[in-house]
Amino acid sequence: MLRNRRIFLIATLIDALGSGLWVPFALLFLVHGQGMGLLDAGTSLSTGALLALVSGPATGAAMDRFGPRALLVAGNVVRLVAFSAYPLVHTSWQVIAVSVVAGFGDRLFWTCNAPMVARLTSGSETDRMLATPTVGRFAGAGIGAAATAVLPTITSPWAFHLLAYVNAASFALAAVLIRLLPPSGGPEAELSRESSASGSWRAVLTDRPFMGFCVTHTAFTLASASKFAVLPIVVRDLLHGPQWIAGTAITLGTVVVVTTQRPIVALLAGRSRTAALIGAATLFAVSFALLIPLEMVPLRVAAGLILVTSLGFSVAEAMFGPTGTATAAAAAPAGAEGRASSIFQLSWGLPVALAPGLLAVLLSVSNALTWSVLALTCAAAIPALLVLRRKLPGALREPSPAVAA
């Protein structure tokens, strides 16, 4: 069992690294590596990601039938194919098609990761292993950001293609490792099937406080998906500055999240979840607001603002991630926890899918509008949380328990 845990831990890290690496790299890859326009690239990525979200319910049904291991392998193979194809795309419809395939692979991973962990672990070990994708995703984002800063010929397509192929190879390695694990089955699988049949969609969809929290949570996940996504484009095309600025900011933010999440969660353990989430929303809003005047100040000042806000973003990320997940779990309708979890996952998936297109549209108008919209969205979460606190007293008022980070 220990060997299986180690194999899966390594595979999960590789998997999450590959997913995180693509986040700061996607728009830059399509605009400067494939010659697409910013609006076309962003809209195409968002369209493909949104279409891929439709596969969520079907993925869950397939997991019940074939088990998480088979679908985790399939998800990595699917993304191997997608990222091998990215260097071949040059038009919107091609990007949409490939991003749908990549997004389907992502759905397979996020649907099956937790059930697979539950079959390999128990107790506190489960929490520690479930935290691995988060750390890996942030580390991948840092590697992707660093790559955009240090690739020797950033204007040459081969440099962009190389990173896409390396990413594809990482998914192939993860698939091979997961294939080494024993197949799922037996009483645990049967129990999973029985559990999935309990509860009802109506119980979740008519629970207004829970649905309200999921809607409010999208403000945090939009902030998370947007905080670094367009920095490489802003630095290069608007500020005409060196790429080390964006690369350093994203790498610095990644290091902060990975190294400080556990102490921050421990600090929040004695406070209400509402206070933690409001603190995160405030930090996000202030950090976005500081980026509004980037084009109106000298490059040296703009670089300082980018680096300072990267710290604010990272602390906010460490505050809201475990707290939001714990709140959703506590607020889920009894007997329908699985369905509630799938709805909560949409509060992650939709903003991530919409962010490239939304940011491309906003950035095509102005830098100031981009950061203003994000700042106001985060600020709007504060009164929403105060209202929800009265409707979800157990989930939002009680002190946050310590969460493994």
C-alpha positions in Angstrom: 0.0 0.0 0.0 2.8 2.4 0.8 4.4 1.7 -2.6 1.0 2.5 -4.3 0.7 5.8 -2.4 4.2 6.9 -3.4 3.6 6.0 -7.0 0.3 7.9 -7.1 1.8 10.8 -5.2 4.5 11.2 -7.8 2.0 10.8 -10.7 -0.3 13.4 -9.1 2.5 15.9 -8.8 3.5 15.4 -12.4 -0.1 15.7 -13.5 -0.7 18.9 -11.5 2.6 20.4 -12.6 1.6 20.0 -16.2 -1.8 21.5 -15.7 -0.4 24.5 -13.7 2.4 25.1 -16.2 -0.1 25.9 -19.0 -2.0 28.6 -17.1 0.5 31.5 -17.5 1.7 30.2 -20.9 -1.4 29.6 -22.9 -2.2 33.1 -24.3 1.5 33.9 -24.8 1.9 30.6 -26.7 -1.0 31.2 -29.0 -0.3 34.9 -29.6 3.5 34.9 -30.0 4.1 31.2 -30.8 1.3 30.6 -33.2 0.6 34.1 -34.5 -3.0 34.4 -33.4 -4.6 37.6 -32.3 -5.2 38.2 -28.6 -9.0 38.2 -28.8 -9.1 35.1 -31.0 -6.7 33.2 -28.7 -8.6 34.2 -25.5 -12.0 33.6 -26.9 -11.0 30.2 -28.4 -9.5 29.0 -25.2 -12.5 30.0 -23.2 -15.0 28.4 -25.7 -13.1 25.1 -25.6 -12.9 25.0 -21.8 -16.6 25.8 -21.5 -17.6 23.1 -23.9 -15.4 20.6 -22.0 -17.3 21.4 -18.7 -20.3 19.6 -20.3 -18.4 16.3 -19.8 -18.5 16.6 -16.0 -21.7 14.5 -15.3 -20.7 11.9 -17.9 -17.2 11.6 -16.4 -18.7 10.9 -13.0 -21.0 8.1 -14.4 -18.0 6.6 -16.2 -15.9 6.6 -13.1 -18.7 4.6 -11.3 -18.5 2.0 -14.0 -14.8 1.7 -14.7 -13.2 3.0 -11.5 -10.9 6.0 -11.0 -7.6 4.4 -12.0 -8.8 3.7 -15.6 -10.1 7.2 -16.0 -7.0 8.8 -14.5 -4.9 7.0 -17.1 -7.4 8.0 -19.8 -7.3 11.6 -18.7 -3.5 11.7 -19.0 -3.5 10.0 -22.4 -6.2 12.5 -23.6 -4.0 15.5 -22.5 -0.9 13.9 -24.1 -2.7 14.0 -27.4 -4.0 17.5 -26.8 -0.7 19.1 -25.9 1.1 17.3 -28.7 -1.4 18.9 -31.1 -1.1 22.5 -29.7 2.0 23.3 -31.8 0.0 22.4 -34.9 -3.0 24.8 -34.4 -3.2 28.2 -36.0 -6.9 29.0 -36.3 -9.7 29.6 -33.8 -11.6 26.4 -34.6 -8.5 24.3 -34.2 -7.7 25.9 -30.8 -11.3 25.3 -29.7 -11.1 21.6 -30.7 -7.8 21.0 -29.0 -8.8 22.9 -25.8 -12.0 20.8 -25.6 -9.9 17.7 -25.6 -7.5 19.1 -23.0 -10.4 20.3 -20.9 -12.0 16.8 -21.0 -8.7 15.4 -19.7 -8.8 17.9 -16.9 -12.4 16.9 -16.0 -11.3 13.3 -15.8 -8.5 14.2 -13.4 -10.5 16.3 -11.0 -13.4 13.9 -11.0 -11.3 10.9 -10.2 -8.4 12.2 -8.1 -10.2 12.3 -4.8 -11.9 8.9 -5.1 -8.5 7.4 -6.0 -6.9 9.0 -3.0 -9.7 7.7 -0.7 -9.0 4.1 -1.9 -5.3 4.4 -1.2 -5.3 6.2 2.1 -7.2 6.8 5.3 -7.4 9.4 8.1 -5.1 12.4 8.0 -3.1 10.9 5.2 -6.0 11.5 2.9 -5.9 15.2 3.5 -2.2 15.4 2.9 -2.4 13.6 -0.4 -5.4 15.6 -1.5 -3.3 18.8 -1.0 -0.7 17.6 -3.5 -2.5 18.7 -6.7 -2.8 22.2 -5.3 0.9 22.5 -4.5 1.8 20.9 -7.8 -0.5 23.2 -9.8 1.1 26.3 -8.2 4.6 24.9 -8.8 3.7 24.3 -12.4 2.5 27.8 -12.8 5.8 29.0 -11.4 7.7 26.8 -13.8 5.6 28.1 -16.7 6.2 31.7 -15.7 9.9 31.1 -15.3 10.1 29.5 -18.7 8.5 32.6 -20.3 11.3 34.6 -18.7 14.3 32.5 -19.5 13.6 30.8 -22.9 16.6 31.9 -25.0 14.6 33.0 -28.1 11.2 34.0 -26.8 10.1 35.2 -30.2 10.9 31.9 -31.9 8.1 29.4 -32.3 10.4 26.4 -31.5 10.8 27.6 -27.9 7.1 27.7 -27.4 6.6 24.3 -29.1 9.3 22.7 -26.9 7.5 23.6 -23.7 4.2 22.2 -25.1 5.9 18.9 -26.0 7.6 18.7 -22.6 4.2 19.2 -21.0 2.7 16.4 -23.2 5.5 14.1 -22.2 4.8 14.7 -18.5 1.2 13.5 -18.9 2.5 10.4 -20.7 4.8 9.7 -17.7 1.9 10.2 -15.2 -0.3 7.8 -17.2 2.4 5.1 -17.0 2.8 5.5 -13.3 -0.9 5.4 -12.6 -1.1 2.3 -14.8 1.2 0.5 -12.3 -1.4 0.9 -9.5 -3.8 -2.1 -8.8 -7.2 -1.9 -10.5 -10.2 -0.6 -8.6 -13.0 -2.9 -7.6 -14.4 -5.0 -4.8 -16.6 -3.8 -1.9 -15.2 -0.2 -2.0 -16.4 0.2 -5.6 -19.8 -1.2 -4.8 -20.1 1.2 -1.9 -19.2 4.1 -4.1 -21.9 3.1 -6.6 -24.5 2.9 -3.8 -23.5 6.3 -2.4 -23.8 8.0 -5.8 -27.4 6.9 -6.0 -28.4 8.6 -2.8 -29.7 12.1 -2.4 -31.1 14.1 -5.3 -30.2 17.0 -7.6 -33.3 18.8 -6.5 -32.0 18.9 -2.9 -28.9 20.7 -4.1 -30.3 23.0 -6.7 -33.1 24.3 -4.4 -30.8 24.9 -1.5 -30.5 28.7 -2.0 -27.8 29.3 0.7 -25.5 26.6 -0.6 -26.0 27.7 -4.2 -25.5 31.3 -3.1 -22.2 30.4 -1.6 -21.1 28.6 -4.8 -22.0 31.7 -6.8 -20.1 33.9 -4.4 -17.1 31.5 -4.5 -16.8 32.2 -8.2 -15.4 35.7 -7.4 -12.5 34.1 -5.6 -11.8 31.5 -8.3 -12.0 34.2 -11.0 -9.5 36.2 -9.1 -7.3 33.1 -8.7 -7.5 32.3 -12.4 -6.9 35.9 -13.5 -4.2 37.1 -11.1 -1.3 36.1 -13.3 -2.9 35.0 -16.6 -2.4 38.2 -18.6 0.7 39.5 -16.8 3.1 38.2 -19.5 1.0 39.9 -22.2 0.7 43.2 -20.1 4.4 43.4 -19.5 5.4 42.6 -23.1 2.8 44.3 -25.2 1.5 47.2 -23.0 4.5 48.1 -20.8 7.1 47.0 -23.4 9.2 45.6 -20.5 11.4 42.6 -20.0 9.6 39.2 -19.4 11.6 38.7 -16.2 9.1 41.0 -14.5 6.1 38.8 -15.0 8.2 35.6 -14.6 9.6 36.8 -11.3 6.2 37.9 -10.0 4.5 34.6 -10.8 7.4 32.5 -9.5 7.6 34.6 -6.3 3.8 34.2 -5.8 4.1 30.5 -6.3 6.8 30.1 -3.7 4.8 32.2 -1.2 1.7 29.9 -1.6 3.6 26.7 -1.4 5.7 27.7 1.6 3.2 29.7 3.7 -0.2 28.0 3.1 0.2 25.7 6.2 1.1 28.5 8.6 -1.7 30.7 7.2 -4.2 27.9 7.6 -3.0 27.3 11.2 -3.3 31.0 11.9 -6.9 31.0 10.6 -7.9 27.9 12.6 -9.3 29.9 15.6 -11.2 32.4 13.5 -14.5 32.2 11.7 -14.5 31.2 8.0 -16.4 34.4 7.2 -13.5 36.5 8.5 -10.9 34.4 6.5 -12.9 34.7 3.3 -13.6 38.4 3.7 -9.9 38.9 4.4 -9.0 37.1 1.2 -11.6 39.1 -0.8 -10.1 42.4 0.6 -6.6 41.4 -0.3 -7.6 40.4 -3.8 -9.5 43.6 -4.4 -6.7 45.8 -3.1 -4.1 44.0 -5.1 -6.0 44.3 -8.3 -6.7 48.0 -7.6 -2.9 48.6 -7.3 -2.4 47.3 -10.9 -4.9 49.8 -12.4 -2.3 52.6 -13.0 0.4 50.4 -14.5 0.5 52.2 -17.9 0.5 55.6 -16.2 3.7 55.1 -14.1 7.4 54.6 -15.0 8.3 51.0 -15.8 10.4 50.7 -12.6 7.3 51.7 -10.5 5.1 49.3 -12.5 7.5 46.5 -11.9 7.4 47.2 -8.1 3.6 47.2 -8.1 3.5 43.9 -9.9 5.9 42.3 -7.5 4.1 43.7 -4.4 0.7 42.6 -5.6 2.0 39.1 -6.4 2.6 38.8 -2.6 -1.0 40.0 -1.9 -2.5 37.6 -4.4 -0.6 34.7 -2.9 -1.6 35.3 0.7 -5.2 35.7 -0.5 -4.9 32.4 -2.4 -3.7 30.6 0.7 -6.5 32.1 2.8 -9.5 31.3 0.6 -8.6 27.9 -0.9 -8.9 25.5 2.1 -11.5 27.8 3.8 -13.8 27.8 0.8 -13.6 24.1 0.3 -14.3 23.5 4.0 -17.3 25.8 3.9 -18.8 24.1 0.9 -18.4 20.7 2.5 -20.1 21.9 5.7 -22.9 23.6 3.8 -23.7 20.7 1.5 -27.3 19.3 1.9 -27.3 16.1 3.8 -27.5 13.0 1.7 -26.5 14.8 -1.5 -22.8 15.6 -0.7 -21.5 14.2 -4.0 -23.9 16.2 -6.2 -23.2 19.3 -4.1 -19.4 18.7 -4.6 -20.0 18.6 -8.4 -21.8 21.9 -8.3 -19.1 23.4 -6.1 -16.5 22.3 -8.6 -18.3 24.3 -11.3 -17.4 27.4 -9.2 -13.9 26.5 -10.0 -14.3 25.3 -13.6 -16.5 28.1 -15.0 -14.2 31.0 -14.0 -11.1 29.2 -15.2 -12.9 28.6 -18.5 -14.2 32.1 -18.8 -11.0 33.9 -17.7 -9.0 33.9 -21.0 -11.8 35.2 -23.1 -13.0 37.8 -20.5 -9.5 39.0 -19.8 -8.7 39.3 -23.5 -11.8 41.4 -24.1 -11.1 43.7 -21.1 -7.4 44.0 -22.0 -8.2 44.9 -25.6 -10.1 47.9 -24.2 -7.6 49.0 -21.5 -5.3 47.8 -18.7 -7.2 49.9 -16.2 -10.6 48.4 -17.1 -9.2 44.9 -16.7 -8.0 45.3 -13.1 -10.9 47.5 -12.1 -13.5 44.8 -13.1 -11.5 42.2 -11.1 -11.2 44.5 -8.1 -14.9 45.3 -8.0 -15.8 41.6 -8.4 -13.8 40.7 -5.4 -15.2 43.6 -3.4 -18.7 42.5 -4.2 -18.0 39.2 -2.5 -17.8 40.9 0.9 -21.4 41.9 1.4 -22.5 38.6 -0.1 -20.6 36.7 2.5 -22.1 38.8 5.3 -25.6 37.9 4.0 -24.7 34.2 3.7 -23.2 34.2 7.2 -26.8 34.5 8.6 -28.1 31.8 6.4 -25.2 29.3 6.8 -24.3 29.9 10.5 -22.7 26.5 11.0 -20.6 26.7 7.9 -19.5 30.3 7.9 -19.5 31.3 11.6 -17.7 28.4 13.2 -13.9 28.6 13.5 -12.1 27.0 10.6 -10.6 23.7 11.6 -7.0 23.1 10.8 -6.6 21.8 7.2 -3.6 19.9 5.9 -1.8 22.1 3.4 
